[in-house]
Amino acid sequence: MTEYSINRSQLVCVASFLAFPGKEVALIEALGSLIPDTRREPGCIRYELNQSRDEPRRITFVEKFVDVAAFETHCAKDAIQEYFHKVMPALVESFHVETYHEIIV
């Protein structure tokens, strides 16, 4: 069996959004606008936006923060709150956000 460890200090988040038909570009633009400021946050390690090859309406952030506190600070930012409460309802059919610990093999 392969030796592994779990990095419990950092937090990985995968946030996946399924755009309403025809709203993919608008969703990418809305999510893309969050990238520059988030990448400048002190606790942000990784913040990348991806589009599914199999389902182009599915747009997914893969995020990594130094710890839970940094992630919670990020989530509380005005821009993130505005996206979830004001922008997202017009663009997103469904979404799923899940957090992880990285497994180091």
C-alpha positions in Angstrom: 0.0 0.0 0.0 1.2 3.5 -0.8 2.1 5.8 2.1 0.1 9.0 2.2 -0.6 11.9 4.5 -3.5 14.3 4.7 -2.8 18.0 4.8 -5.4 19.1 7.3 -4.2 22.7 7.6 -5.1 23.8 4.1 -8.6 23.8 2.6 -9.5 22.8 -1.0 -12.8 23.9 -2.4 -14.5 22.7 -5.6 -17.4 24.9 -6.5 -19.4 23.7 -9.6 -22.1 25.7 -11.4 -24.4 24.5 -14.1 -25.3 27.5 -16.3 -28.8 28.0 -17.6 -28.8 27.2 -21.4 -27.2 30.1 -23.3 -25.8 31.7 -20.1 -22.4 30.0 -20.2 -20.5 33.1 -21.4 -22.2 35.4 -18.9 -21.4 32.9 -16.1 -17.8 32.7 -17.1 -17.6 36.5 -17.2 -19.2 36.8 -13.8 -17.0 34.2 -12.1 -13.9 35.4 -14.0 -14.4 38.9 -12.5 -13.8 37.4 -9.0 -10.4 36.0 -9.9 -8.1 39.0 -9.7 -9.1 40.2 -6.2 -9.3 36.7 -4.8 -5.8 35.8 -6.1 -4.5 38.8 -4.1 -6.1 37.6 -0.9 -3.4 36.8 1.7 -4.6 33.2 2.2 -5.3 32.3 -1.4 -3.0 29.6 -2.8 -5.0 28.6 -5.9 -8.1 30.0 -7.6 -8.7 28.6 -11.1 -11.8 28.6 -13.3 -12.5 25.6 -15.5 -15.1 24.6 -18.1 -16.2 21.0 -18.5 -15.2 19.3 -21.7 -18.2 17.0 -21.5 -20.8 19.6 -20.4 -19.8 23.1 -21.5 -22.5 24.6 -19.3 -20.6 23.3 -16.2 -18.2 25.9 -14.9 -16.1 24.9 -11.9 -13.7 26.7 -9.5 -10.9 24.8 -7.9 -9.7 26.7 -5.0 -7.0 26.3 -2.3 -6.6 28.4 0.8 -3.9 28.3 3.6 -6.6 27.4 6.2 -10.3 27.4 7.0 -10.1 31.0 8.3 -8.7 32.3 5.0 -11.5 30.4 3.1 -14.2 31.8 5.5 -12.8 35.3 5.0 -12.9 34.8 1.3 -16.5 33.6 1.4 -17.6 36.6 3.5 -16.2 39.1 1.0 -18.8 41.5 -0.5 -18.0 40.4 -4.1 -18.6 36.7 -3.2 -21.8 37.4 -1.3 -23.1 39.6 -4.2 -22.3 36.8 -6.7 -24.2 34.1 -4.7 -27.2 36.3 -3.8 -27.6 38.7 -6.7 -25.8 37.4 -9.8 -25.9 33.7 -9.6 -29.8 33.3 -9.5 -30.1 34.6 -13.1 -27.3 32.5 -14.5 -27.1 29.2 -12.7 -29.5 26.3 -12.9 -27.8 24.3 -10.1 -24.6 24.3 -8.1 -22.6 22.3 -5.7 -19.8 23.5 -3.3 -17.7 21.0 -1.4 -14.6 21.3 0.6 -11.7 18.9 1.0 -8.4 18.1 2.6 -5.6 17.4 0.1 -4.2 13.9 0.2 -0.5 13.9 -0.4 0.8 10.6 -1.9 
